[in-house]
Amino acid sequence: MRNESSWGWILLMLAILFELSGTTSMKLSAGFTKLWPSILMFVLYGCSFTLLTFALSYMNVGVAYAIWSGVGIVLITLVGAVLFKESINLNQVLWISLIVIGVIGLKMSSDVR
């Protein structure tokens, strides 16, 4: 594995954005009843996994995957609330806050060598 560098983090952030877009397309596909969002979902997830795979050349798999999934959860929750008008209650905000704290902790601990 190469030394962790800013390239790994850039690739990981791009993978997260493609995953977010893929999940949004999944919702828009309405259970595969709409063709273009369904096709776009597969393309976007393919891009996300490809970028995540390249990020793993620079990062530990546990840290990269935890951040990829954690940040994705937080962002898709926000997209659900804003774009799809899904409700978020106080309990959900609490638990999502713990995910954010975990992601920050992973980032901070992965910078220490």
C-alpha positions as CSV (number, residue, x, y, z in Angstrom):
1,M,0.0,0.0,0.0
2,R,1.3,3.4,-0.9
3,N,1.6,6.1,1.8
4,E,-1.7,7.8,2.6
5,S,-1.7,11.0,0.8
6,S,-4.1,13.7,-0.3
7,W,-4.8,11.7,-3.4
8,G,-6.4,9.0,-1.3
9,W,-8.7,11.5,0.4
10,I,-9.6,13.2,-2.9
11,L,-10.5,9.8,-4.5
12,L,-12.5,8.9,-1.3
13,M,-14.4,12.2,-1.4
14,L,-15.2,11.7,-5.1
15,A,-16.4,8.1,-4.4
16,I,-18.7,9.5,-1.7
17,L,-20.2,12.0,-4.1
18,F,-20.8,9.4,-6.7
19,E,-22.4,7.1,-4.0
20,L,-24.6,9.9,-2.9
21,S,-25.7,10.6,-6.5
22,G,-26.3,6.8,-7.1
23,T,-28.5,6.6,-4.0
24,T,-30.4,9.7,-5.1
25,S,-30.9,8.1,-8.5
26,M,-32.1,4.9,-6.7
27,K,-34.8,6.9,-5.0
28,L,-35.7,8.7,-8.3
29,S,-35.9,5.3,-10.1
30,A,-39.1,4.5,-8.1
31,G,-38.3,0.9,-7.7
32,F,-36.8,0.5,-11.2
33,T,-40.0,1.9,-12.8
34,K,-38.2,4.9,-14.4
35,L,-35.5,3.9,-16.9
36,W,-33.0,6.7,-16.8
37,P,-32.7,7.1,-13.1
38,S,-32.3,3.3,-12.9
39,I,-29.5,3.2,-15.5
40,L,-27.9,6.2,-13.9
41,M,-27.9,4.5,-10.5
42,F,-25.8,1.6,-11.9
43,V,-23.4,4.0,-13.6
44,L,-22.9,6.2,-10.6
45,Y,-22.4,3.2,-8.2
46,G,-19.9,1.8,-10.6
47,C,-18.0,5.1,-10.6
48,S,-18.2,5.2,-6.8
49,F,-16.8,1.7,-6.3
50,T,-14.1,2.3,-8.8
51,L,-12.9,5.4,-7.1
52,L,-13.2,3.7,-3.7
53,T,-11.0,0.9,-5.0
54,F,-8.4,3.4,-6.2
55,A,-8.6,5.2,-2.8
56,L,-7.7,1.9,-1.1
57,S,-4.3,2.1,-2.8
58,Y,-3.6,4.9,-0.4
59,M,-5.7,4.1,2.7
60,N,-6.5,1.3,5.1
61,V,-9.7,-0.4,4.0
62,G,-11.4,-0.1,7.4
63,V,-10.9,3.6,7.6
64,A,-11.8,4.3,4.0
65,Y,-14.9,2.1,4.0
66,A,-16.1,3.5,7.4
67,I,-15.7,7.1,6.2
68,W,-17.3,6.3,2.8
69,S,-20.4,4.7,4.4
70,G,-20.6,7.2,7.3
71,V,-20.4,10.3,5.3
72,G,-22.7,8.8,2.7
73,I,-25.3,8.1,5.4
74,V,-25.1,11.7,6.7
75,L,-25.3,13.2,3.2
76,I,-28.2,11.1,1.9
77,T,-30.1,11.8,5.1
78,L,-29.7,15.5,4.3
79,V,-30.7,15.0,0.6
80,G,-33.7,13.0,1.8
81,A,-34.8,15.8,4.0
82,V,-34.2,18.6,1.5
83,L,-35.0,17.0,-1.9
84,F,-37.6,14.4,-0.9
85,K,-39.1,16.2,2.1
86,E,-38.5,13.2,4.4
87,S,-38.8,14.0,8.1
88,I,-35.9,13.8,10.5
89,N,-36.7,13.6,14.2
90,L,-34.4,14.5,17.2
91,N,-33.4,10.8,17.8
92,Q,-32.2,10.5,14.2
93,V,-30.2,13.7,14.6
94,L,-28.6,12.4,17.7
95,W,-27.5,9.1,16.1
96,I,-26.4,10.8,12.9
97,S,-24.3,13.1,15.1
98,L,-22.5,10.1,16.5
99,I,-21.7,9.0,13.0
100,V,-20.2,12.4,12.3
101,I,-18.1,12.2,15.5
102,G,-16.9,8.7,14.4
103,V,-15.9,9.9,11.0
104,I,-14.0,12.8,12.5
105,G,-12.3,10.5,14.9
106,L,-11.3,8.1,12.1
107,K,-9.9,10.9,10.1
108,M,-7.9,12.3,13.0
109,S,-6.6,8.8,14.0
110,S,-5.6,7.9,10.4
111,D,-3.4,11.0,10.2
112,V,-1.3,9.8,13.1
113,R,1.7,7.6,12.1
